[in-house]
Amino acid sequence: MKLLVTGGAGFIGSAVVRRAMAEGHEVVNLDALTYAANLENVAAVSRRSGYSFARVDIRDRDALDRVFARHAPDAVLHLAAESHVDRSIDGPDAFVATNVIGTCTLLQAARAHWIERGRPEHFRFLHVSTDEVFGSLGETGAFTEETPYDPRSPYAASKAASDHLVRAWHETYGLPTLVTNCSNNYGPFHFPEKLVPVVILRALAGEPIPVYGDGRNVRDWLYVEDHARALLLVLTRGAVGRSYAIGGESAISNIDLVERICAILDELAPGARPYRAQIAFVADRPGHDRRYAIDPRRIREELGWRPEVDLDAGLRATVRWYLDNAAWWRPLLARTGVGERLGLR
Ligand code: NAD
């Protein structure tokens, strides 16, 4: 297939681009190249035939129309978004602009292209979303595809809005859409403002490793390459109009995760003292959701997907990757806001 991947210069989008090319698809990578983007993420495939790049903002309808007309994609995988919760607390407008207005603009451009080509049945619009739209869990339970939406951060609210738009474009206009709601991702090429790379890079720099609140917030971690595999499976085998919750089957509290990363670093890059001595508890994120967990039954039973990389193996591979790729992450530390405490209201 010819796939239009939005946000393909970001963390997850680039994993999707690399995997899609490896599976033999053609890829048009569409990205505005915001602070979170890095074309190095796709350097392994960007010279191959079947790959092209368009620097386009998803709010720019004319530019989107030109990309659809030029490339005539069979499917859209929509990952372009503002993605950092802390930044959404300081500046929610950018999240509404890209995640809500941008998604609406992209849906309209995709629908016009789909109509123009005679409403092909095989066309797909896959919208990549988050489990954060479901809110916060107590001590028990897990999110399913039927869980009512209850977003609590500006980021989650903007993603929830975009999910609703995508569903509406299916119900109202018949556009063949799919939605996925995934748990926290980690892995190589993760932008150094997110928890896992922050821990690795602060530890290596000999700086305090910040843990929000009491560190007991629980997240379900999924290795990014497993997520990319799941997305291509949902795209090719998922039922139109349906949503799929994607989880890592690796729920762990933030403090336990941080300690695990420190222990791996103690093995792979031993310092004078254990890295866990650098852990520093800091003020909590406002509205910090306590626990997320995914019940992955639908994608497992209907599509036969399960994560292949367990948390220990994935964290080891990730730590190793950051140790080997300072040339990738070092320049990113100079980008606006990286290394600063954001989102304190
Ligand atoms: P990211 O921030 O690493 O990448 C986002 C990409 O989108 C960047 O390359 C950026 O330049 C691009 N972009 C931003 N605004 C744009 C615009 N207006 N027009 C065109 N391109 C634009 O994000 P990520 O972590 O790779 O997340 C990708 C998607 O997956 C997002 O939609 C996010 O909500 C969702 N998601 C992320 C996670 C996670 O743990 N990271 C979990 C579940 C779902």
Boltz pocket constraint, residues with backbone or C-beta under 6 A from the ligand:
constraints:
  - pocket:
      binder: B
      contacts: [[A, 6], [A, 7], [A, 8], [A, 9], [A, 10], [A, 11], [A, 12], [A, 13], [A, 30], [A, 31], [A, 32], [A, 33], [A, 34], [A, 35], [A, 36], [A, 37], [A, 38], [A, 56], [A, 57], [A, 58], [A, 59], [A, 78], [A, 79], [A, 80], [A, 81], [A, 82], [A, 83], [A, 84], [A, 98], [A, 102], [A, 128], [A, 129], [A, 130], [A, 131], [A, 159], [A, 181], [A, 182], [A, 183], [A, 184], [A, 185], [A, 186], [A, 191]]
      max_distance: 6.0
